[in-house]
Amino acid sequence: MKIDFFDPEMCCSTGVCGTSPDPELIRVGEMVEMLKTDGHTVARHMMSRDSAAFASNKRVYETMMKQGLTVLPIVTVDGEIRSMGRYPQMDELFAARES
């Protein structure tokens, strides 16, 4: 599976820097590492660092144009949007494949 995280702007690529890291971003970082360990292709994108990724995914681009940046984060699995406005749980990434 190819999983892409289209993140909102953060102070660093993981969003866990500073004096009080967000526990949700720590969870997501751990999930990304587990997915990579399990052999999945995983990438995280921020517009300021990787705008081409946002522009090249038609579904992500159109969703952002219609709904604005508040729709971020967007997570795609094999190019299909799996979640918007929040980070999914691990089981949500695989749910559509199992049905």
N, C-alpha and C positions, 0 to 999 in steps of 0.2 A: 504494500500500500504506500501511496505517496500522500503525506499529510503536510499541509501548509497552514501556518498560523500567520494571519495578517493582523499584527498587533497595533494598538493605538500607540501614539508617541509616548516614549518612556525615557527616563534619564540615561539609561544604558540598555544594551541589547536584551538583558534579562529582566530588567525592572526591579531587581532585588538589591540595588545599591542604596546607599544612604543610611540614616540612623535608624529607621524603622521599616524594614522590608515588608512588603505585602505578603501575608501567608498564602494567598491565592496564587501569586506569581511564583512562589517557591514550589507549590504543588504542581503547577504547570511545567516548571523547569524539570522537576523530577519525572513527570509523565513523559516529557520529550526524551529524556535520557533513557527511560525504560523502553519507549517505542523504538529508539535507535538500536538499543541492545537486542531487541526482538527482531531486528532486521528490516524495519520499515525505513523509508526515506522520509526524513522530517526536516522542514525548514521553517524558520521564523523570519518574518519580514516586517520592517518598519518603514513607513513611507519616506522618511528623511534619509534612510540608508539604502533602500531598495525599491524605489518608486516603480521601476520597470516590472517588478513582480505584481504590483497592484494593477498596472495598466495592461499587462499581458493576460490576466485572468478576466475574461469577459464578464462572468457572473459577479465576481467581486467588484469589478469596476462599475458595472451598471447598478449594483446594489448601493454602493457608496454614492453614486451620482444622484440616485433617487432619495436615499435616506440620510445622507450626510455621514460625517465621521463618527457620530455617536453610535453607529451600528457596529463599530469595532469593539472587540476583536471579532474577526470572522475566521472560522476554521473550515478548511476544505479537506475532503478525503477523495483522492483520485479525481480532483477537479470539481467535485460537487460540494456545495455548501452544506456543512453538517451542523454548524451552530453560528449564531450571530449575537452580538451584544454581551457575550459571556464566554468563558472558557468551558468546554464540555468536560464531563467525567470520562474516564477511560472507556467504560462500557458504551457510551454514546457514539464513540468513534467507530465501533464495530457493529452497532445495532442494525444498520441497514443491510449489511452484508449477510447477517444471520437470518433475515426474514425471507 
